[in-house]
């Protein structure tokens, strides 16, 4: 079995293992979740857990029953509190935290985490432990991003797989060649010549634009699709490509680069107790900001000195 892994993969991926071939056996391009599910099956491990919402809902009884720094928040919003605590626990676990600690808040979170439904960190630990005693049958794992970009727990899994005979390879994606207007568009003061290498589509909205792009590609066939560069693909475009019989990009959804989409979530985050110091710092970094400068500067300095929840 050979796998190609990229954290940005979500659903379908192009060109995928069928690039340049009519059929392929024992090879797949996978997202992190798909990778974990395949390894769990290969080692005969249970794929228990559920979605983030399901895991948070199952943690609510423990959040209500166990006293901790979250108790006041749990009275107002038990599900939101469980969701945030689970997010913190998973982030710490992916960085290598084993659930122990001497700091009171960390110790309390570790006690609560024992009631949490297994998630990605737990599955990765199970795979790491299983790989210490037997082979997964994975002959090659190709990474489309540098290995060091993965979280510490992922890197430990890669090392464990290597010790059982898996070849882990970092593959650098080459920069797509460009000519004419497409190449010149990278420079300052770009003046297009209209040579056809760059096409700008103006539409009344994203749904119509996605459908027109997909129809245009489908009409021109595989050769044109293979030479097309997509910028800012999202699930709307993926759905249109599938409707017209083309492979989806598999890109994860990202919020539009709009000031309100950045500001509103940060402001709402400050209404949730305890406030996340990272979100507070991001809010204070905005310029111009809703926080006056004479208050934002000392607050940023305080957060640098005491970057802890509740500080």
C-alpha positions in Angstrom: 0.0 0.0 0.0 1.3 3.5 -0.9 -0.3 6.7 0.4 0.2 10.4 -0.5 -0.7 12.6 2.4 -1.4 16.3 2.5 -3.1 18.3 5.4 -5.0 20.4 2.8 -6.8 17.4 1.3 -10.4 17.1 2.3 -12.5 15.1 -0.2 -11.5 14.4 -3.8 -8.0 15.3 -5.0 -6.6 16.1 -8.4 -4.8 14.6 -10.3 -4.7 11.8 -7.7 -3.1 8.3 -8.2 -4.7 8.0 -11.6 -2.6 10.8 -13.1 -1.2 9.3 -16.3 -2.8 5.9 -15.7 -6.1 4.1 -16.5 -6.1 2.1 -13.3 -4.1 1.8 -10.1 -4.1 -0.7 -7.2 -2.8 -0.2 -3.7 -2.3 3.6 -3.9 -4.4 6.5 -2.6 -4.1 10.2 -2.0 -5.5 10.9 1.5 -6.5 13.5 4.0 -5.2 13.3 7.6 -8.6 11.8 8.7 -8.6 9.2 5.8 -4.9 8.3 6.6 -5.7 7.7 10.2 -8.8 5.6 9.4 -6.7 3.4 6.9 -4.0 2.8 9.5 -6.5 2.0 12.3 -8.0 -0.6 10.0 -4.6 -2.0 9.0 -3.7 -2.5 12.7 -7.1 -3.8 13.6 -7.8 -0.8 15.9 -11.3 0.6 16.6 -12.2 3.8 14.8 -14.4 5.1 17.6 -14.9 8.7 18.3 -17.3 10.8 16.2 -17.4 14.4 15.0 -16.2 17.3 17.0 -19.8 18.2 17.9 -20.6 14.7 19.0 -17.4 14.5 21.2 -18.3 17.9 22.7 -21.8 16.8 23.5 -20.6 13.6 25.2 -18.2 15.6 27.3 -21.0 17.9 28.7 -21.9 15.7 31.6 -18.3 15.6 32.8 -18.0 19.4 32.4 -21.0 19.9 34.6 -20.0 17.3 37.2 -16.3 18.1 37.6 -15.5 21.5 39.3 -12.8 23.5 37.5 -11.8 26.8 36.1 -14.6 26.3 33.5 -17.4 26.0 36.0 -18.9 29.5 35.6 -18.8 29.2 31.8 -20.4 25.8 32.0 -23.4 27.2 33.8 -24.1 29.7 31.0 -23.1 27.5 28.0 -22.2 23.9 28.8 -21.9 22.7 25.2 -19.8 25.7 24.1 -17.6 25.2 27.2 -17.2 21.5 26.4 -16.3 22.3 22.8 -13.6 24.8 23.8 -12.1 22.6 26.5 -12.0 19.7 24.0 -10.3 21.9 21.4 -7.6 22.9 24.0 -7.1 19.3 25.1 -6.7 18.1 21.5 -4.2 20.9 20.6 -2.1 20.1 23.6 -2.2 16.4 22.9 -1.1 16.9 19.3 1.9 18.8 20.7 2.8 15.9 22.9 1.0 16.5 26.1 0.2 13.3 28.0 -2.5 14.6 30.2 -0.4 15.4 33.2 1.0 18.6 34.7 1.6 20.5 37.9 -0.1 23.7 37.0 -3.7 23.6 38.5 -5.5 24.4 35.3 -3.5 21.9 33.3 -4.1 19.3 35.9 -7.8 20.0 35.9 -8.0 19.8 32.1 -6.1 16.5 32.3 -8.6 15.1 34.8 -11.5 16.2 32.5 -9.8 14.8 29.4 -10.1 11.2 30.9 -13.9 11.5 30.2 -13.4 12.7 26.6 -14.4 10.5 23.6 -11.3 9.4 21.6 -10.3 11.8 18.8 -7.4 12.4 16.4 -4.7 12.6 19.1 -5.9 9.3 20.7 -6.0 7.5 17.3 -2.5 8.7 16.4 -1.2 7.4 19.8 -2.8 4.0 19.2 -1.2 3.8 15.8 2.2 4.8 17.2 1.9 2.1 19.9 0.7 -0.6 17.4 3.6 0.3 15.0 6.1 -0.5 17.7 5.2 -4.2 17.6 3.9 -5.0 14.1 3.8 -3.7 10.5 0.9 -1.8 8.9 1.6 -3.0 5.4 2.2 0.5 4.3 5.3 0.4 2.0 5.6 4.1 1.1 4.2 7.3 2.5 4.7 10.4 0.4 4.3 13.8 2.1 3.4 16.8 0.0 4.4 19.3 2.7 7.7 19.2 4.7 7.7 16.7 7.5 8.5 19.4 10.1 5.3 21.2 9.2 3.3 18.4 11.0 2.6 18.5 14.7 4.9 16.5 17.0 2.5 13.6 17.4 2.3 13.2 13.7 6.1 13.2 13.4 6.2 10.5 16.1 3.8 8.4 14.0 5.9 8.8 10.9 9.1 7.7 12.8 7.2 4.7 14.2 6.1 3.7 10.7 9.7 4.0 9.4 10.9 1.6 12.1 8.6 -1.0 10.7 9.8 -0.6 7.1 7.6 2.2 5.7 9.5 4.5 3.4 8.5 8.1 4.3 9.3 10.6 1.4 8.9 14.3 1.3 7.8 15.4 -2.2 8.3 18.9 -3.3 5.6 20.2 -5.7 7.3 22.0 -8.5 6.2 25.5 -9.4 4.0 25.5 -12.4 5.6 26.9 -15.5 4.1 30.1 -17.0 4.5 32.2 -20.1 3.1 35.3 -21.6 0.4 37.1 -19.6 0.3 34.4 -16.9 4.0 34.9 -16.2 3.9 38.7 -16.5 1.0 38.9 -14.0 3.5 38.2 -11.2 5.4 41.4 -11.8 4.5 45.0 -10.8 2.6 47.3 -13.2 1.3 44.3 -15.2 0.0 45.2 -18.7 -1.8 42.2 -20.4 -1.2 41.6 -24.1 -4.2 39.2 -24.4 -2.2 36.2 -25.6 -4.8 33.8 -24.1 -2.6 32.4 -21.3 -4.6 34.3 -18.7 -8.4 34.5 -18.6 -10.3 36.7 -16.2 -13.9 35.7 -15.5 -16.3 38.4 -14.1 -19.6 37.0 -12.8 -22.5 38.2 -10.7 -21.7 35.8 -7.9 -19.6 32.8 -6.8 -22.3 30.2 -7.7 -22.6 31.4 -11.3 -18.8 31.8 -11.6 -18.2 28.3 -10.4 -20.7 26.8 -12.8 -19.3 28.8 -15.7 -15.7 27.7 -15.0 -16.7 24.1 -14.6 -18.8 24.1 -17.8 -15.9 25.8 -19.7 -13.4 23.2 -18.5 -15.7 20.3 -19.3 -16.3 21.6 -22.8 -12.6 21.7 -23.5 -11.7 18.3 -22.2 -8.9 16.8 -20.2 -6.1 18.6 -22.0 -7.3 22.1 -21.0 -8.1 20.9 -17.5 -4.6 19.7 -17.0 -3.1 23.1 -17.9 -5.5 25.2 -15.8 -4.4 27.0 -12.6 -7.1 27.6 -9.9 -6.8 30.4 -7.4 -9.0 30.4 -4.3 -10.9 27.2 -5.0 -13.5 26.3 -2.4 -16.4 23.8 -2.0 -18.6 25.9 -4.3 -16.2 25.3 -7.2 -15.7 21.6 -6.2 -19.5 21.0 -6.3 -19.7 22.6 -9.8 -16.8 20.5 -11.1 -18.4 17.3 -9.9 -21.8 18.3 -11.5 -20.0 18.7 -14.9 -18.2 15.3 -14.5 -14.8 16.7 -13.6 -12.6 15.8 -10.6 -12.8 18.2 -7.6 -9.9 20.1 -6.2 -10.3 18.8 -2.6 -9.4 22.2 -1.2 -10.4 23.0 2.4 -12.7 26.0 2.9 -11.2 29.3 4.0 -13.0 32.4 5.1 -12.9 35.3 2.6 -10.3 37.9 3.3 -12.9 40.4 4.6 -12.3 42.7 7.5 -15.7 42.0 9.1 -15.2 38.3 8.8 -11.9 38.7 10.8 -13.2 41.2 13.3 -16.6 39.8 14.3 -15.4 36.4 15.5 -12.7 38.0 17.6 -15.1 40.3 19.3 -17.6 37.5 20.0 -14.7 35.4 21.4 -14.2 38.0 24.1 -17.7 37.5 25.3 -16.9 33.9 26.2 -15.3 33.2 29.5 -12.5 32.4 30.1 -11.2 34.4 27.2 -8.6 32.9 25.0 -5.4 35.0 25.3 -4.4 34.2 21.7 -7.7 35.6 20.3 -7.4 38.6 22.6 -3.9 39.3 21.3 -5.1 39.0 17.7 -7.9 41.5 18.4 -5.4 43.9 19.9 -3.1 43.6 16.8 -5.7 44.9 14.4 -5.0 48.3 13.0 -7.1 50.4 12.9 -8.6 48.7 16.0 -11.8 49.1 18.0 -9.5 49.2 21.0 -7.8 52.6 21.5 -4.1 52.6 21.0 -3.3 53.9 24.5 -5.1 50.8 25.9 -4.1 48.2 23.2 -0.3 48.8 23.6 -0.1 48.0 27.4 -2.6 45.2 27.0 -0.4 43.5 24.3 2.6 43.9 26.6 0.7 42.3 29.5 -0.3 39.4 27.3 3.3 38.9 26.2 4.3 38.7 29.8 1.4 36.5 31.0 0.1 34.6 28.0 -2.2 32.4 30.1 -6.0 31.8 30.3 -7.4 33.9 33.0 -4.3 36.1 33.4 
